[in-house]
Amino acid sequence: MASVKQVKRKPGFTRKISTFFREVRAEMRKVIWPSREEVTKYTAVVLFMIAVLGAFITIVDQFVAFITKKFLGW
């Protein structure tokens, strides 16, 4: 009697995609989402820091431009 080899088949493309999305959904359920108040606070902090850094960069740029004009006469 001849022995029959069993061939392991790789999962197909659609099976891989469905497994991926099933795992993503499972991981998303584990996420602890921030509250509305936390999001509001973090947004305010980010906007404030953008304004502060923008002002700082503007001041430094104006200072460098002034120094360049003063010493190089451009």
N, C-alpha and C positions, 0 to 999 in steps of 0.2 A: 504494500500500500504506500502510495506516495504521500509525503508530508506536504501540507498546504501552508504556505507562508502567509501570515496576515500582514497586510500593509497598513501602517498607521497613516491616516490621511491628515493633512494639516487642515485646520479650520478655514473655511472659506472667507472671502472678503466681507460678505454681509454679516457673518457670525462675528467676525472681529469688530466690525463697526457697532453692532448691537451690544456686544460685551463692553466695549469702550464707553458707550453712552450709559449703560446700566451702572458701571462703576463710577462714572462722573456724577450721576444722580445720587448714588449712595454717599459719595464724599460731600456733595453739596448739602445733604441733610445733616452732616456732622458740623457744619460751619455755624459758629455763634455770630449772628448778625448784630451790628451795632443798632442802638435805639435811635429814634429820630433826634433826640436831644444830643446824643454823642456825635452824630453826623453834622448837626448844626454847629456844635462847638469846634469840631475839627475843621470844618469849612471856613469858619471865621478865623481860626488860627492861620490856616493856609493863605487866605486872602490878605490878612494883616502882614504876614511875612513877605508876601509878594510885593506889597506896597513899600515896606521898609527896605527890602533889598533893591527894589527899583529906584527908590529915592537915593539910596547909598551909591548905587552905580552911576546915577545921573550926576550926583555931586562930585564923585571921583572923576568922571569924564569931563565935567566942566573945569575942574581944577587942572587936570592934565592939559586940556586945550588952552587954558590961560597961561600955564607955564610954558607951553610950546610956543605960543604967540609972543610971550614976553622975551624969552631968551633966544629963540630962533628967528623972530621977526616975520613969521609967516602970516 
